[in-house]
C-alpha cells in the first residue's frame, strides 16, 4: 500500500466484509484490509476510526488493528511518537462506558497493556492507570481488564520484550502491588453481590500471582486472599465466578511451588484448600461436573506444588497425605474426565520415587497407588450394553490408552506381579458377573504384562490357562482384551515355550473372526518377533496365514505387523530356505502391484483398491525385517529375489512419478531392499541412480535425496563408486538450489532441506575428502548457512549435524592419510565463510529458533572454536557488535557487560554444555 486510503474507502471495505452477501466481495475486502493493517498507515487510520466511533465493526477493526500494530510492528513508530500514542489510547479508553461491546474493551485493554510493556519510558504505568480510571465505577471493568492482561502479556512471544525488560516490568509490578491490592480489596468490599466484578478481581489476582508480582507479606493476612476460598466454599457460587476463583487459587498455588521462598503463603493456601472437600462432595451430589472439575484442578495443583514435601516429609506438615486422599477422591468421581486431571501428579510422583529407588518409600505410597489402579480399572469399564470390540479412537478409547501409560509408569511402586495378582483375583471373582468388569481387569493386566518377570510361575500360568479356555460365547470385547494380553505376555511365553502351541492355535482362531482378526495379527507379530527361535518350526504355518491374509478382516497395520513377524523368523532359516521363503512373501505382494502398474490408469485415490502403497508398504516390511546372517564372500540369499522385484519397483517409480505420496513409498521400499542386501545390491546402483536423477529433474521429490543418502552410506567408501555418487549429488543440486532460492524457498521446502543435508552428511561421514574437494562443497556450505534460521525441527537438525561434522573434518585426525587434505579444504572454506556462519548461528538462536533447538547450533559454534579459538573470538565479537542493544520501545536489550560476559563465557569454554547454556540465556535477552 503506497498511500493512505480515505476513511470512506476503509468503511466501504468494512461494510463489504461484514454485510456484503457476495463471497468474492468479502474475500477481496478481507485481503485489502489485511494489507492496510500491515501498512504503516494503519496507525493513523485506527486512531481516526476510534475517534469517529461510527459503528461496532469500525471500532472493533480499529481497536484490533491498534493492538496488532503495537504487538508486531511497534518498531515502525519513532520514539518521539510513543507518548502521543499513549495519550491517544488513554483518551479512547476514557470514553468506554458499560455499554461498550466487550470485544472492543478487550482489544483496547490489550493495546494499552502491550504499549505499557513495550514503552520503557512510561514509568509507573500501573499507578497512572489506577489514578486515571480507578475512581470511576463506569470504567472499573476496563481498568481490571488492563490489570489482568498486563502480567499475562509479559511472556508474549510476539512482543519479544527480552529478559532485561521482563525483569524491569516484574519489579515495577511488585512495586505497584500494594496499590493494586488496595484497589482490589476496595472492589471486593464495595461490590459485594456483583459477581461479574468479583470474578474480574479474582482474574487480576490470579494474573499477578502467575508472574510472581505479589509479595506474600502484602496479601497474606488480607480478606482478599480469603475471598476466592469463600466463593468456592459456597454452594450457590455462579459458574463464571467459580472458575475465576479456581484460576486464582491455582495461580497462587503454582507460585508457591518453591516452598523455601514462601512457607507462610503455602501454609495459608493449604489451610484454605482443606476447607473445600465438603463443597466438592456437594458438587458431586448436585451433578455439577464443571465445579467438580474446578475443585479437582485445585487439589491437583496443590499436590503438584507440595510434591517435594510429600516425598521428603511424607504425611508431615505440607507433605500431609490428606492431599493424596483428596486426589483419590477425585479419581473416584464417576466421570473419567475428572480423574484424568490428576494424572500429571501421579506421573511426577512416580518419577520422584523412581529416582529415590527406595523400597521403604515405595511401601509408604503403595496403598495409595493400589487404590489408584483399582479406581482406574473401574473407569476403564465399558458400558454394559456396548457391542463389539473396544474402540481405541474415540475420547474414551484415548482415555484408556492414557490410563495404560499411567499404570505402566506407577506399577513399580506396588510391584507388577502384585498388580497382576490383584486384577486376576478381580477376574476370578467377576467370572459370573458382568463382562465389562472382566474386560477392564484384562485391560489393566495387559498394561503391566511386559513388566512381569519371565520366571514368574504362579499367577501367569493360571491367567494363560483361564484365557485360553475362554468360551466362544464370551463377550467379543473380553476375547479382544484376552488376545491383547497374550501378545503383551510374549517375553514370558518365550521362556515357557510349552505354551506356544496352544497360544498359536488360540490366535489362529482369533484371526478367523473378523472383529478379532487385527488384534490377533498384532499379538501373533509380538509372539513371532519375541519367540523367533522357537517359531522356526512354525514358519510354514505363518506363510499359509500370510497367503490367506486377504480372507481375514485385517487392518493394513495388522497385516504389515504379521509380515514383520514372519520376516523376522525368515531371517533365522538356512540360506536356501530364506530365498524360497522371501520369494513366497514377495510374490503375494507383487502380483496385485504388477496388475495395478500394467492395467490401472487415472488418478489414484488414497486408501482405495487401486492404491499401490498398500502393497509397497507390505513389501517394505518384508525387506526391512528379513535379516539373515551373511558371512563375507557368501552370496546374499535375498539377492536373486530383490533382483526380480527391482523391475517392478522401477516401473512403479515411472508410472507414479508425479504422485509424491506413492513415490515416497517406492523409495522407502527400495531403501529397505538396499539395506537388506548391503553391498550385495551393487548391480542395482547404476540403474537406480540413473532413474532417480532423471525423475528428479522433472519432479523434485525430496525422497530421492534421502534414497541418495542411503546409497552414499552403503557405497561411499568404495573408491570405484565415489565419482558416480558425486555426479549424482551434482545432478541433484541444480534443481534443488532452484527451488530453495525461490521466495521463502527454505521455509516452503523443509523436507528438501532435511534430505539434502542428510545426503551431504553421508558424504562427510563416508567420503569426506572427495566431497570437500568437489565443486559442490562451497555452494552447499552457503546453502547450509542460509538454512541456519529455518525453525523446522528435522531440517534444522540435519543442517546443524552436517555443519558440525563438516567442521570436525579439520580436527579429527584418526591417523588417516587424507587429514591434511581435509583440514586444508575446510580451513579454506571457513576463511571465506566462517564469519557468515557465526553471524547466522547467533542470529538464528536469538531471533528465529525455539529454545530446544539451541544445543545443536551451540555444537556448531563449539566445533568452530576448537579449530581456531583466536579467529572465532574475532568472528563472535563482530557478530555481537552488530546486534541491537536497545528495543524500539527504548528498553535495554543487552547491556555492554552482558555482551562482554557472553563473549567471555563462550570463548573460554572447555566443554559444549557451557556454550549451549550461555547461548540459551543470552537469547532470552532478545525474546
Secondary structure, DSSP 8 states (H G I E B T S, - for coil): --S---HHHHHHHHHHHHH---HHHHHHHHHHHHHHHHSTTHHHHHHHHHHH---HHHHHHHHHHHHHHHHH-GGGS-GGGHHHHHHHHHHHHHT--TTS-HHHHHHHHHHHHHHHHH-TT-TTHHHHHHHHHTT-TTTHHHHHHHHHHHHHHTT-TTT---HHHHHHHHHHHHHHHHHHHHHHHHHHHHTTT-HHHHHHHHHHHHHHHHTT-S-GGGTTTSHHHHHHHHHHH-TT--HHHHHHHHHHHHHHHHTTSSGGG-HHHHHHHHHHHTT-HHHHHHHHHTT-HHHHHHHHHHHHHHHHHTHHHHHHSTTSGGG-THHHHHHHHHHTSSSHHHHHHTHHHHHHHHHHHHHHT-HHHHHHHHHHHHHHHHHHHHHT---TT--SS--SSSHHHHHHHHHHHHHHHHHHHH-HHHHHHHHHHHHHHTTTS-HHHHHHHHHHHHHHGGGS-TT--SHHHHHHHHHHT--TTS-HHHHHHHHHHHHHTHHHHHH-GGGHHHHHHHHHHHHTSGGGHHHHHHHHHHHHHHTHHHHGGGHHHHHHHHHTGGGS---HHHHHHHHHHHHHHHTTS-HHHHHHHHHHHHHHHHHHHHHHHHH--S---TTSTT-THHHHHHHHHHHHH------TTS--TTHHHHHHHHHHHHHHHHHTTT-HHHHHHHHHHHHHHHHHHGGGGHHHHHHHHHHHHHHHHH---HHHHHHHHHHHHHHTT-HHHHHHHHHHHHHHHHHHHHHHTSTTHHHHTHHHHHHHHHHHHHHHHH-HHHHHHSTHHHHHHHHHHHGGG---HHHHHHHHHHHHHHHHTTT--TT-TTHHHHHHHHHHHHHHHHHHHHHHHHHHHHHTS-GGGHHHHHHHHHHHHHH-HHHHHHHHHHHHHTS--B-TTS-BSS-HHHHHHHHHHHHT-SSHHHHHHHHHHHHGGG-
